[in-house]
């Protein structure tokens, strides 16, 4: 009985961690739409170059949307 309880708790914890990771990835993708160079500098951001991925805008809040 004790082993079942431990396995049940481990399974519940793994499910919770997986669900929160998927939610975080989805929220990050939804909150970073593309931005133009002018909008980036107007928002106080800095245009940065990413290898093999083009340019992005590093905003003060920590997000880095792609430059269109």
Secondary structure, 3 states (H helix, E strand, C coil): CHHHHHHHHHHHHHHHHHHHHHHHHHHHHHCCCCECHHHHHHCCCEEEEECCCEEEEECCCCCEEEEC
